[in-house]
Amino acid sequence: MLAAKTITLPSGKTVKQPFNKIIIPAAIAIAVFIVCSWVVLQNKGTLKLYEIGTIFKQLFSPTDYPAMNIHHTWGDYFGYLFSLEIREALGETLRMSFIGSIIGSVLCLPFAILCSQNIVKTKWIYVPMRFIINLVRTMPTMVMAVIAVSLIGMGALAGIIATSIFTFGIMTKMLYECIEALDMGPYEALQSCGANKTQAFFYSVFPQLLPTYLGYFIYNFEINVRTSIVLGYVGAGGLGVILQANMDSIYTRSRVGAILIMMFLLVLLMQAFTRYVRGKLQ
């Protein structure tokens, strides 16, 4: 058992140094790491490192298949990278992500107000609303997309619905927590002057909330661009659809590499754009 350390002060008085409680969680973390490492080592599979070179060659270079009379050149590779199919899918991905972000961000505002304990003080209103928001946030975006595709069919509309619900859930959660941390002095002052709750909110709380609200919107838009690419695997439109189509055949693996390059460039551009906008908001 660990004992408290005794320290003698210059005055001659002895005191006991408090026990450092960080030792307990650190010991637990180390124990969990050791157990997990042991489990992984006991269930190790066959690591085929020699396949990495083959995979990268198939993805990022034009590969020939003489037996099937298939011959690809670098012109074919870069031609597909900037082809009409890629451009249209890229445009659909951006439109799907932007529209879904707009819808979710607009819908979240009244729900964020209803979830805020310092605005709506009635417990039987904000507690059920928070439960609904947590329920929405629990459902993965991929599951939402599968349900949307099942209900309305394949296409960008299913992706818009999935990204809208995802944005709605996460934006509502972040906004009501932000509202509860705001200075409510101006809000209460306007109410004391005769303004109703709606007027007090939009003239005192909303101006404080607006920069954070726009920042959260940009953040969710960036996430939705990346997520919408994956949603294409279930038929929700965008780059993911052609990515899945080319993954199904070994003879079009080089096209997969071209799509990955385009996705990488898109993510870099999104990060640069969001960094610029956040700088302007600050």
C-alpha positions in Angstrom: 0.0 0.0 0.0 1.3 3.4 -0.9 1.9 5.7 2.1 1.9 9.5 2.1 5.3 11.1 2.0 6.4 13.1 5.1 8.2 16.4 4.4 10.1 18.4 7.0 9.7 22.2 6.6 12.6 24.6 7.4 10.7 25.6 10.6 11.1 22.0 11.8 7.4 21.2 11.3 6.6 18.0 9.5 3.7 17.7 7.1 2.4 14.8 5.0 2.4 15.3 1.3 -0.9 14.5 -0.3 -1.1 11.3 -2.3 -0.9 11.9 -6.0 -4.1 10.5 -7.4 -2.9 10.5 -11.0 -1.0 7.3 -10.2 -4.2 5.3 -10.0 -5.6 6.1 -13.5 -2.1 5.8 -14.9 -1.7 2.3 -13.5 -5.1 1.3 -14.8 -4.2 2.7 -18.3 -0.9 0.7 -18.3 -2.7 -2.4 -17.2 -5.3 -2.1 -20.0 -2.6 -1.4 -22.5 -0.7 -4.6 -21.4 -3.9 -6.7 -21.6 -4.9 -5.4 -25.0 -1.3 -6.0 -26.3 -1.4 -9.5 -25.1 -4.8 -10.1 -26.7 -3.5 -8.7 -30.0 -0.4 -10.9 -29.9 -2.4 -14.0 -29.1 -4.7 -13.4 -32.1 -2.3 -12.1 -34.6 -2.9 -12.8 -38.3 -0.6 -13.1 -41.2 0.9 -9.7 -42.1 1.6 -9.7 -45.9 3.9 -6.7 -46.1 5.1 -7.8 -49.6 1.6 -7.0 -50.9 1.9 -3.3 -50.1 4.1 -2.6 -53.2 1.6 -4.5 -55.5 -1.4 -2.6 -54.0 0.3 0.8 -54.5 1.3 -0.1 -58.0 -2.3 -1.1 -58.9 -3.7 2.1 -57.4 -1.2 4.8 -58.4 0.1 3.6 -61.8 -1.5 2.5 -65.1 -1.4 -1.3 -64.9 -1.6 -3.6 -68.0 -3.4 -6.9 -68.1 -2.2 -8.6 -71.3 -4.2 -11.7 -70.7 -7.4 -9.6 -70.9 -6.0 -7.4 -73.7 -6.2 -4.4 -71.3 -3.5 -1.7 -71.7 -3.4 1.5 -69.7 -1.1 4.5 -70.1 -0.3 7.5 -68.0 -2.4 9.5 -70.4 -5.4 7.2 -69.5 -4.6 7.6 -65.8 -4.5 11.4 -65.7 -7.2 11.6 -68.3 -9.6 9.8 -65.9 -8.4 11.9 -63.0 -9.8 15.1 -64.7 -12.6 13.3 -66.6 -16.2 14.4 -66.7 -17.3 11.5 -64.5 -14.9 12.6 -61.7 -15.9 16.3 -62.0 -19.6 15.5 -61.9 -19.2 13.2 -58.9 -17.1 15.8 -57.1 -19.7 18.5 -57.7 -22.4 16.2 -56.4 -20.4 15.5 -53.3 -19.9 19.2 -52.6 -23.6 20.1 -53.3 -24.8 17.2 -51.1 -22.5 18.2 -48.2 -23.4 21.9 -48.4 -27.1 21.5 -48.7 -27.1 18.9 -45.9 -25.0 21.3 -43.7 -27.4 24.2 -44.4 -30.6 22.2 -43.6 -29.1 20.7 -40.4 -27.7 24.0 -39.2 -31.0 25.9 -39.7 -33.1 23.2 -38.1 -30.8 22.9 -35.1 -31.2 26.5 -33.8 -34.8 26.2 -32.3 -34.0 22.8 -30.8 -30.7 24.2 -29.3 -32.8 26.9 -27.6 -35.3 24.4 -26.3 -32.4 22.3 -24.9 -30.8 25.2 -23.1 -31.5 25.2 -19.4 -30.8 28.9 -18.9 -33.3 29.8 -21.6 -36.0 27.2 -21.1 -36.2 26.6 -17.4 -39.0 24.1 -17.6 -37.5 20.7 -16.9 -40.1 18.7 -18.7 -39.2 20.5 -21.9 -35.4 20.6 -22.1 -34.9 17.1 -20.6 -37.0 15.3 -23.3 -35.5 17.5 -26.0 -31.9 16.5 -24.9 -33.0 12.9 -24.9 -34.2 13.2 -28.5 -31.0 14.9 -29.6 -28.8 12.2 -27.9 -30.9 9.6 -29.7 -30.3 11.2 -33.1 -26.6 11.5 -32.4 -26.4 7.9 -31.4 -27.3 6.7 -34.9 -24.3 6.5 -37.3 -24.4 8.5 -40.5 -24.0 5.3 -42.6 -27.1 3.8 -41.0 -29.0 7.0 -41.7 -27.9 6.8 -45.4 -28.9 3.1 -45.7 -32.4 3.9 -44.3 -32.7 6.9 -46.6 -31.7 4.9 -49.6 -34.2 2.2 -48.7 -37.0 4.8 -48.4 -36.3 7.0 -51.4 -33.9 5.1 -53.5 -30.3 5.7 -54.5 -29.0 9.2 -55.3 -27.8 12.5 -53.8 -31.1 13.1 -52.0 -30.4 10.1 -49.6 -27.0 11.6 -48.9 -28.5 15.0 -48.2 -31.0 13.5 -45.7 -28.2 11.6 -43.9 -25.9 14.6 -43.7 -28.7 16.9 -42.6 -29.6 14.6 -39.7 -26.0 14.2 -38.7 -25.4 18.0 -38.8 -28.6 18.6 -36.9 -27.6 16.3 -34.1 -24.1 17.5 -33.6 -24.9 21.2 -34.1 -27.7 21.1 -31.6 -25.5 19.5 -29.0 -22.7 22.0 -29.5 -24.9 25.0 -29.7 -27.0 24.4 -26.5 -23.8 23.9 -24.5 -22.5 27.1 -26.0 -25.7 29.0 -25.1 -25.5 27.8 -21.5 -22.0 29.2 -21.2 -22.9 32.7 -22.5 -23.4 35.8 -20.4 -27.1 36.1 -19.7 -27.0 39.6 -18.3 -28.1 41.4 -21.4 -30.8 38.7 -22.0 -32.3 39.3 -18.5 -31.9 43.1 -18.8 -34.0 43.1 -22.0 -36.6 41.0 -20.4 -36.8 43.3 -17.4 -37.4 46.2 -19.9 -40.5 44.4 -21.3 -39.0 42.3 -24.2 -40.4 38.8 -24.6 -38.1 35.8 -24.7 -37.8 35.7 -28.5 -36.9 39.4 -28.7 -34.4 39.1 -25.8 -32.7 36.1 -27.4 -32.2 37.5 -30.9 -31.0 40.9 -29.6 -28.8 39.7 -26.8 -27.9 36.0 -27.0 -27.8 35.5 -30.8 -25.2 38.2 -31.5 -22.9 36.5 -28.9 -23.7 33.1 -30.5 -23.3 34.0 -34.2 -19.5 33.7 -34.6 -19.5 30.3 -32.8 -22.6 29.2 -34.8 -20.8 30.0 -38.1 -17.7 28.3 -37.0 -19.6 25.2 -36.1 -21.3 25.3 -39.5 -17.9 25.4 -41.3 -16.6 22.6 -39.1 -19.6 20.4 -39.9 -19.4 21.2 -43.6 -15.8 20.0 -43.7 -16.8 16.8 -41.9 -19.8 16.2 -44.2 -17.6 16.5 -47.3 -15.4 13.6 -46.0 -18.4 11.6 -44.8 -20.4 12.0 -48.0 -17.6 10.2 -49.9 -18.1 7.2 -47.8 -21.9 7.4 -48.0 -21.5 6.6 -51.7 -20.8 3.0 -50.8 -24.5 2.6 -49.9 -25.7 4.4 -53.0 -26.0 7.9 -51.5 -24.4 9.6 -54.5 -21.1 11.4 -55.0 -17.5 10.2 -55.4 -18.2 7.2 -53.2 -20.5 5.6 -55.9 -17.8 5.6 -58.6 -15.2 4.6 -56.0 -17.2 1.5 -55.1 -17.8 0.7 -58.8 -14.1 0.7 -59.5 -13.1 -1.2 -56.4 -15.3 -4.1 -57.5 -13.0 -4.9 -60.5 -9.2 -5.5 -60.3 -8.9 -4.1 -63.9 -10.0 -0.6 -62.8 -7.9 -0.4 -59.6 -5.8 2.4 -61.1 -9.0 4.5 -61.3 -9.4 4.0 -57.6 -6.0 5.6 -57.1 -7.1 8.5 -59.3 -10.2 9.0 -57.2 -8.1 8.8 -54.0 -5.8 11.6 -55.3 -8.9 13.7 -56.1 -10.3 13.1 -52.6 -6.9 14.1 -51.1 -6.8 17.3 -53.1 -10.4 18.1 -52.1 -9.6 17.6 -48.4 -6.6 19.9 -48.7 -8.7 22.6 -50.4 -11.4 22.2 -47.7 -8.9 22.6 -44.9 -7.4 25.7 -46.5 -10.9 27.2 -47.1 -12.1 26.6 -43.6 -8.9 27.9 -42.1 -9.3 31.1 -44.1 -12.9 31.6 -43.0 -12.2 30.8 -39.3 -9.4 33.4 -39.5 -11.9 36.0 -40.8 -14.4 35.1 -38.1 -11.9 35.6 -35.3 
